[in-house]
Amino acid sequence: MAEISKTIRLNNGVEMPLLGLGVYKALGNDAQQAVSCALENGYRLIDTASVYKNEDDVGRALHSSRVPREELFITTKVWNTAQRLGDIEGALLRSLERLGLSYIDLYLIHFPVPGCYLETWRTLEQLCRSGKVRAIGVSNFEIRHLEMLAQISDITPAVNQIEVHPLCANTELVSYCQEHGIAVQAYSPLARGACRNKEVLQQIGSQYGKSAAQTDLRWLLQRGIAVIPKSVQPQHIEENAAVWDFELNEIEMQAISALNENYRTNDFSEHMM
Ligand SMILES: NC(=O)c1ccc[n+]([C@@H]2O[C@H](COP(=O)([O-])OP(=O)(O)OC[C@H]3O[C@@H](n4cnc5c(N)ncnc54)[C@H](OP(=O)(O)O)[C@@H]3O)[C@@H](O)[C@H]2O)c1
């Protein structure tokens, strides 16, 4: 079994695994089996969202595993519709029910919906105080959104989940978050497969007996960035967790950083007006 993930201490003292499984676009049995396989391979963090429509599948896998609840770290996210309706607590309660859990470890605002996200943040603060959520954070927030939050709240998001991978280094936003005590969690850390054919990653990885995907994840982890690669294939789930037994040197880190082309796998402009 792969080594259980190292953790990062969030700004409220909660420990978050640096590696987790993402389940976007995994549905039904695929999602359930992927989560079960990940737990067997040492993963403890699962990243879902109400909009992924698989919280119930994730919940079934969590309950059929023997991993104690306190060892798990479950992230889910409040979708834009609930923000527009002002139904944040209702959305959380429905997520909890689908997951079959009494609390969420990390609850994120999925997008900074204009005109809504500041109010949503205030509600998340209350939910955190109520104990239904251990940590609160954001996703897809740019510096301007984080600065607005800082103006209205004394509570800094514990996490900003954003797109980062070797083809999209996102350096300015990553630095801003890290300087302000916001842990960065990379979504689409493998650029949805676009990184695996990059010769630089293949060549560097081969010196350590590692794949391009493992080298990509290791580059992120060495930048202090948490990762949530998605896979429904047992062999990839196992491979993506085997990233703790090698270290890239400074020259290799720079060679991978040079791959940056500000390439985004997701076009979320409609959610980001
Ligand atoms: N907050 C947000 O707005 C947001 C946006 C996007 C994603 N996310 C989260 O981030 C997670 C990961 O991002 P993502 O799903 O967009 O993309 P990703 O993790 O970068 O890439 C997933 C793709 O890579 C393949 N893959 C996985 N491991 C591999 C390996 N070792 N070798 C070769 N191919 C491999 C997967 O195929 P197989 O399944 O066949 O292995 C899948 O097609 C999501 O699942 C979701 O939880 C959040």
The ligand as a Tripos MOL2 file, in Angstrom:
@<TRIPOS>MOLECULE
LIG
   48    52     1     0     0
SMALL
NO_CHARGES

@<TRIPOS>ATOM
      1 N1        -13.1600   23.4620   -7.9330 N.am      1 LIG1
      2 C1        -13.3210   23.3370   -9.2380 C.2       1 LIG1
      3 O1        -13.9030   24.2020   -9.9240 O.2       1 LIG1
      4 C2        -12.7790   22.1110   -9.9170 C.ar      1 LIG1
      5 C3        -12.6370   22.0900  -11.3080 C.ar      1 LIG1
      6 C4        -12.1100   20.9390  -11.8970 C.ar      1 LIG1
      7 C5        -11.7430   19.8610  -11.1050 C.ar      1 LIG1
      8 N2        -11.9140   19.9010   -9.7390 N.ar      1 LIG1
      9 C6        -11.5290   18.7730   -8.8600 C.3       1 LIG1
     10 O2        -10.2090   18.3580   -9.1890 O.3       1 LIG1
     11 C7        -10.2180   16.9760   -9.5240 C.3       1 LIG1
     12 C8         -9.1370   16.6470  -10.5320 C.3       1 LIG1
     13 O3         -9.2590   17.4330  -11.7060 O.3       1 LIG1
     14 P1         -9.7690   16.8540  -13.1150 P.3       1 LIG1
     15 O4        -10.6610   15.7000  -12.8970 O.co2     1 LIG1
     16 O5        -10.2960   18.0260  -13.8590 O.co2     1 LIG1
     17 O6         -8.4630   16.4330  -13.8940 O.3       1 LIG1
     18 P2         -7.0460   15.6990  -13.5860 P.3       1 LIG1
     19 O7         -7.0270   15.0830  -12.2480 O.co2     1 LIG1
     20 O8         -5.9860   16.6620  -13.9620 O.co2     1 LIG1
     21 O9         -7.0220   14.5890  -14.7240 O.3       1 LIG1
     22 C9         -7.9160   13.5330  -14.7460 C.3       1 LIG1
     23 C10        -7.6570   12.7470  -16.0390 C.3       1 LIG1
     24 O10        -6.3360   12.2000  -16.0050 O.3       1 LIG1
     25 C11        -6.3960   10.7680  -16.1600 C.3       1 LIG1
     26 N3         -5.3690   10.2140  -15.2470 N.ar      1 LIG1
     27 C12        -5.4090   10.1670  -13.9100 C.ar      1 LIG1
     28 N4         -4.2810    9.6180  -13.4150 N.ar      1 LIG1
     29 C13        -3.5080    9.3110  -14.4840 C.ar      1 LIG1
     30 C14        -2.2400    8.7080  -14.6230 C.ar      1 LIG1
     31 N5         -1.5170    8.3430  -13.5710 N.pl3     1 LIG1
     32 N6         -1.7450    8.5330  -15.8870 N.ar      1 LIG1
     33 C15        -2.4620    8.9210  -16.9700 C.ar      1 LIG1
     34 N7         -3.6880    9.4920  -16.9000 N.ar      1 LIG1
     35 C16        -4.2020    9.6920  -15.6600 C.ar      1 LIG1
     36 C17        -7.8000   10.3820  -15.7630 C.3       1 LIG1
     37 O11        -8.2290    9.2500  -16.4770 O.3       1 LIG1
     38 P3         -8.6180    7.8410  -15.7530 P.3       1 LIG1
     39 O12        -9.8200    8.1240  -14.8990 O.co2     1 LIG1
     40 O13        -8.8880    6.9620  -16.9210 O.co2     1 LIG1
     41 O14        -7.4130    7.4490  -14.9590 O.co2     1 LIG1
     42 C18        -8.6120   11.5980  -16.1920 C.3       1 LIG1
     43 O15        -8.9310   11.5120  -17.5790 O.3       1 LIG1
     44 C19       -11.6510   16.7610  -10.0370 C.3       1 LIG1
     45 O16       -12.0060   15.4060  -10.1130 O.3       1 LIG1
     46 C20       -12.4260   17.5590   -9.0210 C.3       1 LIG1
     47 O17       -12.5410   16.8300   -7.8180 O.3       1 LIG1
     48 C21       -12.4050   21.0260   -9.1440 C.ar      1 LIG1
@<TRIPOS>BOND
     1     1     2 1
     2     2     3 2
     3     2     4 1
     4     4     5 ar
     5     4    48 ar
     6     5     6 ar
     7     6     7 ar
     8     7     8 ar
     9     8     9 1
    10     8    48 ar
    11     9    10 1
    12     9    46 1
    13    10    11 1
    14    11    12 1
    15    11    44 1
    16    12    13 1
    17    13    14 1
    18    14    15 2
    19    14    16 1
    20    14    17 1
    21    17    18 1
    22    18    19 2
    23    18    20 1
    24    18    21 1
    25    21    22 1
    26    22    23 1
    27    23    24 1
    28    23    42 1
    29    24    25 1
    30    25    26 1
    31    25    36 1
    32    26    27 ar
    33    26    35 ar
    34    27    28 ar
    35    28    29 ar
    36    29    30 ar
    37    29    35 ar
    38    30    31 1
    39    30    32 ar
    40    32    33 ar
    41    33    34 ar
    42    34    35 ar
    43    36    37 1
    44    36    42 1
    45    37    38 1
    46    38    39 2
    47    38    40 1
    48    38    41 1
    49    42    43 1
    50    44    45 1
    51    44    46 1
    52    46    47 1
@<TRIPOS>SUBSTRUCTURE
     1 LIG1         1 GROUP 0 **** ****
